[in-house]
Each structure stands twice: as structure tokens, then as C-alpha cells.
Amino acid sequence: MSYKDEYHPKVKSDLKKLDKPVVREIYDVHIDKILLHPFVNENLHGELEGSSSYHFRKNKVDYRIAYSVDDSRKVVYFLMMAKRENFYEILKRRLL
């Protein structure tokens, strides 16, 4: 069974900073993969514990998608989508 998706309010501004083909790929490929198998990706630790990170590469650039899972509601809550550079520092500020 696939999970439903919900988004942090700042995800919209994250996506505006990315190239259109990358955003299209995120929606067409990566979000569906995460919704089907949300527990397969890297679990974060420390201050980011409880979140997971999905990694992909396009045109030699590394990207990350951070999310948390509410298994009781069957919801994946997307926290951030961006290039890897400074990703985790920005995510910490967003969550704290």
C-alpha cells in the first residue's frame, strides 16, 4: 500500500530554486518511489533523528529529499528538497 504525501510550507520555495527538469523528475520518479517504500532510505540521526534522506543525482549534481513518516496515518511528510550543498544545515534550521 502506498502512503499519502504532505509537504512542509517551504518545499514550494525549495522547488522554485531548482531547474524545471529536476523538479519534473522529482514529481514523476522520486516522490513515487519514496511513497511506495518510505523506510528504505537513509535514516538521519542526531538533531535530525526521526527524518529520512533520499539521494539522487542528475547532470552530475547531487540532490536530497528529506522526509518523515507517520506510519499510523500512512503519510510521508516531505520536509525539504534541494541540492546537497548545505542541505543538512538548512534542514536543521528549518526543523528547530
Buried (B, 14 or more C-beta within 10 A) or exposed (E): EEBEBBBBEEBEEBBEEBEEEBBEBBEEEBBEBBBEEBEEBEEBEEEBEEBBBBEBEBEEEEBBBBBBBEEEEEBBBBBBBBBEEEBBEBBEEBBE
